[in-house]
Amino acid sequence: MSNLSPSPGTPMAASPLTRAVLEIDEYASTLGWDKPARLFALVDTARLRRQEPGLANQLGLDTDDAGKSQFTPIEQDEVPAGTPLDKFLGTIAWPDAVVGCALTVERLMLPPSAEASVPEGLSDKQLAKWVAGHPERQEVRLTVGVLRDGSRESAVRLRDKDSSSEVLTGAGLVPGLADALAATFA
């Protein structure tokens, strides 16, 4: 397990969840592309400082940030290679101290204009191959975070525009993945 500390390139965000998602996106960007999915627990930083001061100190969280409620992302063990993401997420149960979770994963996306040209009747494997060969495909890194209270946030980084200033954010950008993450708290 490792903690992520805000990098100087992480922009200020409107909410603590948005900030946490952007911190995770920035961390993933330092690792480069073509990496496996990464799962993070989100813990309340103030609670961590109170209940585990030694750990907070070790993680560099020993100073109060103007009393703001923040989340500390803590990377979990690797997502097992070869296991479908939905099946893996279905095996997760979080302890009460975890107030949310986040996942970063790389995918290929097509623009909405390509939807009409998708051949019918393709298996998942055939569809993936078709998308990978499409001239308008975009490689993206998706970072999605959810809280126990239902709050959601997403960050999308295009490989072609691999810059912190080009990251798109929004609560509804990746609804299927957000639903899957929210189900880990059910």
FENVENHU-V294007 format. One record per helix or strand of 2 or more residues. SS is the DSSP state (A for helix, B for strand). FROM is the first residue (numbers start at 0). TO is the last residue. If there is no record, write none. Layout:
BEGIN
SS&FROM&TO / SS&FROM&TO
END
This chain:
BEGIN
B&1&2 / A&15&30 / B&37&43 / A&44&50 / A&52&57 / B&70&74 / A&84&88 / B&97&108 / A&111&116 / A&123&132 / B&137&146 / B&151&157 / A&158&160 / A&163&165 / B&167&169 / A&174&184
END
